[in-house]
Amino acid sequence: MDDMTKYEKARILGSRALQLAMGAPFLIKISEADLEAMGFNPIEIAKKEFAAGVIPIIIKRETSVYTREEEKPEAA
């Protein structure tokens, strides 16, 4: 998870927070006291799950390098 960009991390956290807000079960054990301390905030819960490495979301990215060639018009 160290090679993730901040945008990929934000996308994962946002997606998981939305799932939690819609009623998805937690993937880690969180005590009632911890939930109250976090204010039952789905983003904070998603951050804890992300830190534990249990979020089942996969990132796919293009690995090949795209090059662009420019052609100059020939003189007539």
C-alpha positions, -999 to 999 in steps of 0.1 A, spaced: 0 0 0 30 23 1 31 27 -37 -4 41 -39 -9 77 -49 -29 101 -27 -56 100 -53 -59 62 -52 -60 63 -14 -87 90 -14 -108 70 -39 -105 38 -18 -113 56 15 -143 74 -1 -157 43 -17 -154 23 16 -168 52 36 -198 53 13 -203 15 18 -202 20 55 -226 49 54 -250 26 35 -249 0 62 -220 -23 52 -205 -44 81 -172 -34 96 -142 -54 84 -124 -49 117 -134 -52 154 -141 -17 168 -153 -13 203 -183 9 211 -160 33 230 -138 38 199 -169 43 177 -182 70 201 -147 86 202 -147 87 163 -183 101 164 -195 72 143 -178 88 113 -176 64 83 -145 81 70 -126 76 102 -137 39 103 -126 35 67 -92 50 77 -88 24 104 -97 -4 80 -73 10 54 -45 11 80 -53 -25 89 -51 -35 52 -84 -52 51 -103 -32 25 -111 -55 -4 -107 -29 -32 -82 -34 -60 -65 -7 -80 -59 -13 -117 -36 10 -135 -19 11 -169 17 1 -167 28 7 -203 43 40 -213 25 58 -240 46 78 -264 34 104 -289 51 110 -321 46 142 -340 50 144 -378 59 176 -395 42 183 -429 66 181 -458 73 212 -478 56 211 -513 
